[in-house]
C-alpha cells in the first residue's frame, strides 16, 4: 500500500515540475498557445524513467548478514 502512495507522489511531483518547465519554455519561445498534453506526456516519461532507474540501481537482497565490528 505504501508503494501506491509513493507512485502517486512521484507522478504528481513530476507532473507539476514538467508543467512548470513547459510553461517557462513556452514563454521563452514567444508565448504560443500552451499545450498541456506535452507536459503530461513528459511527466509520464519522467515517472517511468525514475521507476526503471530505481529497479536497475536497487541492490539485490542477499541472505548474508553483514557484521560490522
PyMOL Python script that loads the backbone (N, CA, C, O; Angstrom):
from pymol import cmd

cmd.read_pdbstr("""\
ATOM      1  N   UNK A   1       0.822  -1.184   0.000  1.00  0.00           N
ATOM      2  CA  UNK A   1       0.000   0.000   0.000  1.00  0.00           C
ATOM      3  C   UNK A   1       0.873   1.256   0.000  1.00  0.00           C
ATOM      4  O   UNK A   1       0.519   2.256  -0.626  1.00  0.00           O
ATOM      5  N   UNK A   2       2.004   1.212   0.694  1.00  0.00           N
ATOM      6  CA  UNK A   2       2.905   2.358   0.738  1.00  0.00           C
ATOM      7  C   UNK A   2       3.484   2.632  -0.649  1.00  0.00           C
ATOM      8  O   UNK A   2       3.744   3.783  -0.998  1.00  0.00           O
ATOM      9  N   UNK A   3       3.684   1.579  -1.436  1.00  0.00           N
ATOM     10  CA  UNK A   3       4.196   1.721  -2.798  1.00  0.00           C
ATOM     11  C   UNK A   3       3.232   2.550  -3.645  1.00  0.00           C
ATOM     12  O   UNK A   3       3.676   3.360  -4.458  1.00  0.00           O
ATOM     13  N   UNK A   4       1.914   2.361  -3.470  1.00  0.00           N
ATOM     14  CA  UNK A   4       0.928   3.114  -4.247  1.00  0.00           C
ATOM     15  C   UNK A   4       1.010   4.600  -3.947  1.00  0.00           C
ATOM     16  O   UNK A   4       0.883   5.421  -4.855  1.00  0.00           O
ATOM     17  N   UNK A   5       1.221   4.958  -2.688  1.00  0.00           N
ATOM     18  CA  UNK A   5       1.339   6.362  -2.323  1.00  0.00           C
ATOM     19  C   UNK A   5       2.612   6.966  -2.896  1.00  0.00           C
ATOM     20  O   UNK A   5       2.632   8.129  -3.299  1.00  0.00           O
ATOM     21  N   UNK A   6       3.671   6.171  -2.930  1.00  0.00           N
ATOM     22  CA  UNK A   6       4.930   6.650  -3.490  1.00  0.00           C
ATOM     23  C   UNK A   6       4.791   6.907  -4.990  1.00  0.00           C
ATOM     24  O   UNK A   6       5.296   7.907  -5.502  1.00  0.00           O
ATOM     25  N   UNK A   7       4.109   6.007  -5.689  1.00  0.00           N
ATOM     26  CA  UNK A   7       3.884   6.182  -7.124  1.00  0.00           C
ATOM     27  C   UNK A   7       3.054   7.430  -7.374  1.00  0.00           C
ATOM     28  O   UNK A   7       3.370   8.223  -8.261  1.00  0.00           O
ATOM     29  N   UNK A   8       2.016   7.604  -6.609  1.00  0.00           N
ATOM     30  CA  UNK A   8       1.148   8.771  -6.767  1.00  0.00           C
ATOM     31  C   UNK A   8       1.921  10.060  -6.490  1.00  0.00           C
ATOM     32  O   UNK A   8       1.786  11.037  -7.227  1.00  0.00           O
ATOM     33  N   UNK A   9       2.715  10.063  -5.447  1.00  0.00           N
ATOM     34  CA  UNK A   9       3.500  11.245  -5.091  1.00  0.00           C
ATOM     35  C   UNK A   9       4.505  11.578  -6.192  1.00  0.00           C
ATOM     36  O   UNK A   9       4.648  12.737  -6.581  1.00  0.00           O
ATOM     37  N   UNK A  10       5.200  10.554  -6.691  1.00  0.00           N
ATOM     38  CA  UNK A  10       6.203  10.789  -7.725  1.00  0.00           C
ATOM     39  C   UNK A  10       5.563  11.305  -8.999  1.00  0.00           C
ATOM     40  O   UNK A  10       6.109  12.197  -9.648  1.00  0.00           O
ATOM     41  N   UNK A  11       4.410  10.759  -9.368  1.00  0.00           N
ATOM     42  CA  UNK A  11       3.760  11.217 -10.591  1.00  0.00           C
ATOM     43  C   UNK A  11       3.264  12.652 -10.436  1.00  0.00           C
ATOM     44  O   UNK A  11       3.425  13.460 -11.350  1.00  0.00           O
ATOM     45  N   UNK A  12       2.667  12.975  -9.300  1.00  0.00           N
ATOM     46  CA  UNK A  12       2.181  14.343  -9.104  1.00  0.00           C
ATOM     47  C   UNK A  12       3.338  15.346  -9.082  1.00  0.00           C
ATOM     48  O   UNK A  12       3.220  16.448  -9.618  1.00  0.00           O
ATOM     49  N   UNK A  13       4.426  14.968  -8.475  1.00  0.00           N
ATOM     50  CA  UNK A  13       5.591  15.843  -8.449  1.00  0.00           C
ATOM     51  C   UNK A  13       6.153  16.025  -9.858  1.00  0.00           C
ATOM     52  O   UNK A  13       6.467  17.145 -10.261  1.00  0.00           O
ATOM     53  N   UNK A  14       6.280  14.932 -10.605  1.00  0.00           N
ATOM     54  CA  UNK A  14       6.778  15.020 -11.979  1.00  0.00           C
ATOM     55  C   UNK A  14       5.826  15.832 -12.845  1.00  0.00           C
ATOM     56  O   UNK A  14       6.274  16.610 -13.688  1.00  0.00           O
ATOM     57  N   UNK A  15       4.522  15.666 -12.654  1.00  0.00           N
ATOM     58  CA  UNK A  15       3.534  16.416 -13.422  1.00  0.00           C
ATOM     59  C   UNK A  15       3.643  17.915 -13.144  1.00  0.00           C
ATOM     60  O   UNK A  15       3.629  18.729 -14.067  1.00  0.00           O
ATOM     61  N   UNK A  16       3.749  18.262 -11.884  1.00  0.00           N
ATOM     62  CA  UNK A  16       3.839  19.672 -11.520  1.00  0.00           C
ATOM     63  C   UNK A  16       5.125  20.300 -12.077  1.00  0.00           C
ATOM     64  O   UNK A  16       5.089  21.392 -12.645  1.00  0.00           O
ATOM     65  N   UNK A  17       6.243  19.615 -11.914  1.00  0.00           N
ATOM     66  CA  UNK A  17       7.515  20.156 -12.378  1.00  0.00           C
ATOM     67  C   UNK A  17       7.570  20.278 -13.898  1.00  0.00           C
ATOM     68  O   UNK A  17       8.069  21.272 -14.423  1.00  0.00           O
ATOM     69  N   UNK A  18       7.059  19.272 -14.605  1.00  0.00           N
ATOM     70  CA  UNK A  18       7.098  19.343 -16.064  1.00  0.00           C
ATOM     71  C   UNK A  18       6.142  20.395 -16.598  1.00  0.00           C
ATOM     72  O   UNK A  18       6.423  20.999 -17.634  1.00  0.00           O
ATOM     73  N   UNK A  19       5.020  20.636 -15.927  1.00  0.00           N
ATOM     74  CA  UNK A  19       4.128  21.709 -16.358  1.00  0.00           C
ATOM     75  C   UNK A  19       4.793  23.066 -16.164  1.00  0.00           C
ATOM     76  O   UNK A  19       4.627  23.960 -16.994  1.00  0.00           O
ATOM     77  N   UNK A  20       5.542  23.228 -15.079  1.00  0.00           N
ATOM     78  CA  UNK A  20       6.260  24.488 -14.870  1.00  0.00           C
ATOM     79  C   UNK A  20       7.342  24.680 -15.939  1.00  0.00           C
ATOM     80  O   UNK A  20       7.488  25.774 -16.482  1.00  0.00           O
ATOM     81  N   UNK A  21       8.088  23.631 -16.236  1.00  0.00           N
ATOM     82  CA  UNK A  21       9.119  23.711 -17.277  1.00  0.00           C
ATOM     83  C   UNK A  21       8.469  23.986 -18.632  1.00  0.00           C
ATOM     84  O   UNK A  21       8.966  24.797 -19.413  1.00  0.00           O
ATOM     85  N   UNK A  22       7.367  23.313 -18.901  1.00  0.00           N
ATOM     86  CA  UNK A  22       6.636  23.521 -20.151  1.00  0.00           C
ATOM     87  C   UNK A  22       6.205  24.982 -20.284  1.00  0.00           C
ATOM     88  O   UNK A  22       6.334  25.564 -21.361  1.00  0.00           O
ATOM     89  N   UNK A  23       5.703  25.570 -19.226  1.00  0.00           N
ATOM     90  CA  UNK A  23       5.260  26.959 -19.251  1.00  0.00           C
ATOM     91  C   UNK A  23       6.424  27.914 -19.493  1.00  0.00           C
ATOM     92  O   UNK A  23       6.308  28.842 -20.293  1.00  0.00           O
ATOM     93  N   UNK A  24       7.543  27.696 -18.810  1.00  0.00           N
ATOM     94  CA  UNK A  24       8.697  28.584 -18.950  1.00  0.00           C
ATOM     95  C   UNK A  24       9.274  28.489 -20.362  1.00  0.00           C
ATOM     96  O   UNK A  24       9.572  29.509 -20.983  1.00  0.00           O
ATOM     97  N   UNK A  25       9.430  27.272 -20.865  1.00  0.00           N
ATOM     98  CA  UNK A  25       9.976  27.112 -22.215  1.00  0.00           C
ATOM     99  C   UNK A  25       9.030  27.717 -23.247  1.00  0.00           C
ATOM    100  O   UNK A  25       9.476  28.342 -24.209  1.00  0.00           O
ATOM    101  N   UNK A  26       7.730  27.532 -23.052  1.00  0.00           N
ATOM    102  CA  UNK A  26       6.749  28.126 -23.959  1.00  0.00           C
ATOM    103  C   UNK A  26       6.830  29.648 -23.913  1.00  0.00           C
ATOM    104  O   UNK A  26       6.733  30.303 -24.951  1.00  0.00           O
ATOM    105  N   UNK A  27       7.005  30.213 -22.732  1.00  0.00           N
ATOM    106  CA  UNK A  27       7.108  31.664 -22.601  1.00  0.00           C
ATOM    107  C   UNK A  27       8.373  32.198 -23.263  1.00  0.00           C
ATOM    108  O   UNK A  27       8.350  33.264 -23.879  1.00  0.00           O
ATOM    109  N   UNK A  28       9.467  31.470 -23.140  1.00  0.00           N
ATOM    110  CA  UNK A  28      10.711  31.893 -23.768  1.00  0.00           C
ATOM    111  C   UNK A  28      10.652  31.777 -25.287  1.00  0.00           C
ATOM    112  O   UNK A  28      11.350  32.488 -26.009  1.00  0.00           O
ATOM    113  N   UNK A  29       9.805  30.868 -25.752  1.00  0.00           N
ATOM    114  CA  UNK A  29       9.698  30.640 -27.190  1.00  0.00           C
ATOM    115  C   UNK A  29       8.763  31.600 -27.895  1.00  0.00           C
ATOM    116  O   UNK A  29       8.551  31.443 -29.097  1.00  0.00           O
ATOM    117  N   UNK A  30       8.207  32.558 -27.237  1.00  0.00           N
ATOM    118  CA  UNK A  30       7.358  33.537 -27.902  1.00  0.00           C
ATOM    119  C   UNK A  30       5.928  33.547 -27.407  1.00  0.00           C
ATOM    120  O   UNK A  30       5.135  34.375 -27.855  1.00  0.00           O
ATOM    121  N   UNK A  31       5.574  32.664 -26.508  1.00  0.00           N
ATOM    122  CA  UNK A  31       4.240  32.697 -25.912  1.00  0.00           C
ATOM    123  C   UNK A  31       3.140  32.125 -26.785  1.00  0.00           C
ATOM    124  O   UNK A  31       2.017  32.628 -26.766  1.00  0.00           O
ATOM    125  N   UNK A  32       3.441  31.084 -27.551  1.00  0.00           N
ATOM    126  CA  UNK A  32       2.410  30.397 -28.334  1.00  0.00           C
ATOM    127  C   UNK A  32       1.390  29.785 -27.384  1.00  0.00           C
ATOM    128  O   UNK A  32       1.636  29.734 -26.179  1.00  0.00           O
ATOM    129  N   UNK A  33       0.250  29.318 -27.892  1.00  0.00           N
ATOM    130  CA  UNK A  33      -0.719  28.662 -27.013  1.00  0.00           C
ATOM    131  C   UNK A  33      -0.081  27.482 -26.262  1.00  0.00           C
ATOM    132  O   UNK A  33       0.647  26.677 -26.843  1.00  0.00           O
ATOM    133  N   UNK A  34      -0.369  27.404 -24.976  1.00  0.00           N
ATOM    134  CA  UNK A  34       0.237  26.384 -24.122  1.00  0.00           C
ATOM    135  C   UNK A  34      -0.389  25.021 -24.406  1.00  0.00           C
ATOM    136  O   UNK A  34      -1.610  24.870 -24.368  1.00  0.00           O
ATOM    137  N   UNK A  35       0.444  24.044 -24.687  1.00  0.00           N
ATOM    138  CA  UNK A  35      -0.016  22.679 -24.916  1.00  0.00           C
ATOM    139  C   UNK A  35       0.183  21.884 -23.632  1.00  0.00           C
ATOM    140  O   UNK A  35       1.304  21.495 -23.304  1.00  0.00           O
ATOM    141  N   UNK A  36      -0.900  21.645 -22.910  1.00  0.00           N
ATOM    142  CA  UNK A  36      -0.832  20.959 -21.611  1.00  0.00           C
ATOM    143  C   UNK A  36      -0.432  19.499 -21.780  1.00  0.00           C
ATOM    144  O   UNK A  36       0.238  18.943 -20.910  1.00  0.00           O
ATOM    145  N   UNK A  37      -0.827  18.873 -22.877  1.00  0.00           N
ATOM    146  CA  UNK A  37      -0.569  17.446 -23.052  1.00  0.00           C
ATOM    147  C   UNK A  37       0.912  17.133 -23.232  1.00  0.00           C
ATOM    148  O   UNK A  37       1.349  16.028 -22.912  1.00  0.00           O
ATOM    149  N   UNK A  38       1.684  18.076 -23.734  1.00  0.00           N
ATOM    150  CA  UNK A  38       3.120  17.805 -23.843  1.00  0.00           C
ATOM    151  C   UNK A  38       3.744  17.704 -22.457  1.00  0.00           C
ATOM    152  O   UNK A  38       4.657  16.905 -22.249  1.00  0.00           O
ATOM    153  N   UNK A  39       3.264  18.502 -21.508  1.00  0.00           N
ATOM    154  CA  UNK A  39       3.737  18.396 -20.125  1.00  0.00           C
ATOM    155  C   UNK A  39       3.319  17.099 -19.469  1.00  0.00           C
ATOM    156  O   UNK A  39       4.086  16.503 -18.713  1.00  0.00           O
ATOM    157  N   UNK A  40       2.096  16.656 -19.758  1.00  0.00           N
ATOM    158  CA  UNK A  40       1.607  15.387 -19.199  1.00  0.00           C
ATOM    159  C   UNK A  40       2.425  14.225 -19.754  1.00  0.00           C
ATOM    160  O   UNK A  40       2.818  13.324 -19.012  1.00  0.00           O
ATOM    161  N   UNK A  41       2.680  14.250 -21.062  1.00  0.00           N
ATOM    162  CA  UNK A  41       3.488  13.187 -21.671  1.00  0.00           C
ATOM    163  C   UNK A  41       4.893  13.164 -21.088  1.00  0.00           C
ATOM    164  O   UNK A  41       5.435  12.096 -20.806  1.00  0.00           O
ATOM    165  N   UNK A  42       5.477  14.334 -20.908  1.00  0.00           N
ATOM    166  CA  UNK A  42       6.802  14.417 -20.311  1.00  0.00           C
ATOM    167  C   UNK A  42       6.798  13.896 -18.871  1.00  0.00           C
ATOM    168  O   UNK A  42       7.752  13.241 -18.451  1.00  0.00           O
ATOM    169  N   UNK A  43       5.739  14.180 -18.115  1.00  0.00           N
ATOM    170  CA  UNK A  43       5.639  13.682 -16.739  1.00  0.00           C
ATOM    171  C   UNK A  43       5.560  12.159 -16.702  1.00  0.00           C
ATOM    172  O   UNK A  43       6.173  11.528 -15.841  1.00  0.00           O
ATOM    173  N   UNK A  44       4.821  11.573 -17.617  1.00  0.00           N
ATOM    174  CA  UNK A  44       4.731  10.108 -17.679  1.00  0.00           C
ATOM    175  C   UNK A  44       6.096   9.512 -18.011  1.00  0.00           C
ATOM    176  O   UNK A  44       6.505   8.515 -17.415  1.00  0.00           O
ATOM    177  N   UNK A  45       6.793  10.120 -18.956  1.00  0.00           N
ATOM    178  CA  UNK A  45       8.114   9.619 -19.340  1.00  0.00           C
ATOM    179  C   UNK A  45       9.101   9.746 -18.179  1.00  0.00           C
ATOM    180  O   UNK A  45       9.884   8.830 -17.927  1.00  0.00           O
ATOM    181  N   UNK A  46       9.066  10.873 -17.475  1.00  0.00           N
ATOM    182  CA  UNK A  46       9.971  11.070 -16.332  1.00  0.00           C
ATOM    183  C   UNK A  46       9.665  10.049 -15.230  1.00  0.00           C
ATOM    184  O   UNK A  46      10.583   9.469 -14.651  1.00  0.00           O
ATOM    185  N   UNK A  47       8.382   9.829 -14.939  1.00  0.00           N
ATOM    186  CA  UNK A  47       7.994   8.876 -13.892  1.00  0.00           C
ATOM    187  C   UNK A  47       8.441   7.464 -14.252  1.00  0.00           C
ATOM    188  O   UNK A  47       8.986   6.758 -13.404  1.00  0.00           O
ATOM    189  N   UNK A  48       8.221   7.044 -15.486  1.00  0.00           N
ATOM    190  CA  UNK A  48       8.643   5.707 -15.901  1.00  0.00           C
ATOM    191  C   UNK A  48      10.161   5.568 -15.868  1.00  0.00           C
ATOM    192  O   UNK A  48      10.683   4.513 -15.509  1.00  0.00           O
ATOM    193  N   UNK A  49      10.864   6.622 -16.239  1.00  0.00           N
ATOM    194  CA  UNK A  49      12.326   6.593 -16.188  1.00  0.00           C
ATOM    195  C   UNK A  49      12.818   6.439 -14.755  1.00  0.00           C
ATOM    196  O   UNK A  49      13.772   5.704 -14.500  1.00  0.00           O
ATOM    197  N   UNK A  50      12.173   7.127 -13.820  1.00  0.00           N
ATOM    198  CA  UNK A  50      12.548   7.010 -12.408  1.00  0.00           C
ATOM    199  C   UNK A  50      12.353   5.581 -11.914  1.00  0.00           C
ATOM    200  O   UNK A  50      13.201   5.051 -11.196  1.00  0.00           O
ATOM    201  N   UNK A  51      11.227   4.949 -12.298  1.00  0.00           N
ATOM    202  CA  UNK A  51      10.974   3.575 -11.861  1.00  0.00           C
ATOM    203  C   UNK A  51      11.974   2.592 -12.459  1.00  0.00           C
ATOM    204  O   UNK A  51      12.427   1.671 -11.778  1.00  0.00           O
ATOM    205  N   UNK A  52      12.316   2.785 -13.727  1.00  0.00           N
ATOM    206  CA  UNK A  52      13.278   1.888 -14.362  1.00  0.00           C
ATOM    207  C   UNK A  52      14.656   2.045 -13.715  1.00  0.00           C
ATOM    208  O   UNK A  52      15.315   1.051 -13.411  1.00  0.00           O
ATOM    209  N   UNK A  53      15.088   3.279 -13.507  1.00  0.00           N
ATOM    210  CA  UNK A  53      16.386   3.502 -12.865  1.00  0.00           C
ATOM    211  C   UNK A  53      16.396   2.980 -11.434  1.00  0.00           C
ATOM    212  O   UNK A  53      17.407   2.442 -10.981  1.00  0.00           O
ATOM    213  N   UNK A  54      15.293   3.130 -10.721  1.00  0.00           N
ATOM    214  CA  UNK A  54      15.209   2.615  -9.360  1.00  0.00           C
ATOM    215  C   UNK A  54      15.337   1.100  -9.342  1.00  0.00           C
ATOM    216  O   UNK A  54      16.025   0.541  -8.488  1.00  0.00           O
ATOM    217  N   UNK A  55      14.681   0.438 -10.278  1.00  0.00           N
ATOM    218  CA  UNK A  55      14.758  -1.026 -10.342  1.00  0.00           C
ATOM    219  C   UNK A  55      16.154  -1.494 -10.730  1.00  0.00           C
ATOM    220  O   UNK A  55      16.627  -2.518 -10.238  1.00  0.00           O
ATOM    221  N   UNK A  56      16.811  -0.747 -11.608  1.00  0.00           N
ATOM    222  CA  UNK A  56      18.140  -1.146 -12.057  1.00  0.00           C
ATOM    223  C   UNK A  56      19.201  -0.899 -10.995  1.00  0.00           C
ATOM    224  O   UNK A  56      20.144  -1.681 -10.875  1.00  0.00           O
ATOM    225  N   UNK A  57      19.065   0.167 -10.227  1.00  0.00           N
ATOM    226  CA  UNK A  57      20.107   0.544  -9.270  1.00  0.00           C
ATOM    227  C   UNK A  57      19.886   0.006  -7.862  1.00  0.00           C
ATOM    228  O   UNK A  57      20.775   0.107  -7.017  1.00  0.00           O
ATOM    229  N   UNK A  58      18.724  -0.557  -7.601  1.00  0.00           N
ATOM    230  CA  UNK A  58      18.437  -1.085  -6.272  1.00  0.00           C
ATOM    231  C   UNK A  58      19.288  -2.323  -6.018  1.00  0.00           C
ATOM    232  O   UNK A  58      19.313  -3.235  -6.844  1.00  0.00           O
ATOM    233  N   UNK A  59      19.985  -2.364  -4.886  1.00  0.00           N
ATOM    234  CA  UNK A  59      20.815  -3.540  -4.606  1.00  0.00           C
ATOM    235  C   UNK A  59      19.936  -4.767  -4.361  1.00  0.00           C
ATOM    236  O   UNK A  59      18.838  -4.670  -3.813  1.00  0.00           O
ATOM    237  N   UNK A  60      20.445  -5.904  -4.777  1.00  0.00           N
ATOM    238  CA  UNK A  60      19.712  -7.143  -4.587  1.00  0.00           C
ATOM    239  C   UNK A  60      19.756  -7.545  -3.120  1.00  0.00           C
ATOM    240  O   UNK A  60      20.766  -7.352  -2.443  1.00  0.00           O
ATOM    241  N   UNK A  61      18.657  -8.105  -2.638  1.00  0.00           N
ATOM    242  CA  UNK A  61      18.617  -8.598  -1.259  1.00  0.00           C
ATOM    243  C   UNK A  61      19.389  -9.908  -1.187  1.00  0.00           C
ATOM    244  O   UNK A  61      19.188 -10.816  -1.993  1.00  0.00           O
ATOM    245  N   UNK A  62      20.265  -9.980  -0.215  1.00  0.00           N
ATOM    246  CA  UNK A  62      21.024 -11.215  -0.025  1.00  0.00           C
ATOM    247  C   UNK A  62      20.731 -11.766   1.353  1.00  0.00           C
ATOM    248  O   UNK A  62      20.311 -11.046   2.258  1.00  0.00           O
ATOM    249  N   UNK A  63      20.956 -13.028   1.487  1.00  0.00           N
ATOM    250  CA  UNK A  63      20.703 -13.706   2.754  1.00  0.00           C
ATOM    251  C   UNK A  63      21.842 -13.459   3.741  1.00  0.00           C
ATOM    252  O   UNK A  63      21.687 -13.684   4.941  1.00  0.00           O
ATOM    253  N   UNK A  64      22.963 -13.004   3.245  1.00  0.00           N
ATOM    254  CA  UNK A  64      24.116 -12.809   4.102  1.00  0.00           C
ATOM    255  C   UNK A  64      23.895 -11.601   5.002  1.00  0.00           C
ATOM    256  O   UNK A  64      23.390 -10.564   4.574  1.00  0.00           O
ATOM    257  N   UNK A  65      24.282 -11.763   6.241  1.00  0.00           N
ATOM    258  CA  UNK A  65      24.174 -10.675   7.208  1.00  0.00           C
ATOM    259  C   UNK A  65      25.559 -10.071   7.368  1.00  0.00           C
ATOM    260  O   UNK A  65      26.532 -10.783   7.616  1.00  0.00           O
ATOM    261  N   UNK A  66      25.642  -8.779   7.229  1.00  0.00           N
ATOM    262  CA  UNK A  66      26.933  -8.132   7.373  1.00  0.00           C
ATOM    263  C   UNK A  66      27.112  -7.729   8.835  1.00  0.00           C
ATOM    264  O   UNK A  66      26.245  -7.096   9.437  1.00  0.00           O
ATOM    265  N   UNK A  67      28.243  -8.108   9.377  1.00  0.00           N
ATOM    266  CA  UNK A  67      28.559  -7.764  10.757  1.00  0.00           C
ATOM    267  C   UNK A  67      29.642  -6.711  10.748  1.00  0.00           C
ATOM    268  O   UNK A  67      30.736  -6.951  10.238  1.00  0.00           O
ATOM    269  N   UNK A  68      29.361  -5.569  11.294  1.00  0.00           N
ATOM    270  CA  UNK A  68      30.354  -4.509  11.404  1.00  0.00           C
ATOM    271  C   UNK A  68      30.798  -4.428  12.858  1.00  0.00           C
ATOM    272  O   UNK A  68      30.053  -3.985  13.732  1.00  0.00           O
ATOM    273  N   UNK A  69      32.014  -4.861  13.089  1.00  0.00           N
ATOM    274  CA  UNK A  69      32.529  -4.857  14.457  1.00  0.00           C
ATOM    275  C   UNK A  69      33.532  -3.766  14.608  1.00  0.00           C
ATOM    276  O   UNK A  69      34.092  -3.587  15.690  1.00  0.00           O
TER     277      UNK A  69
END
""", "prot")
cmd.dss("prot")
cmd.show_as("cartoon", "prot")
cmd.util.cbc("prot")
cmd.orient("prot")
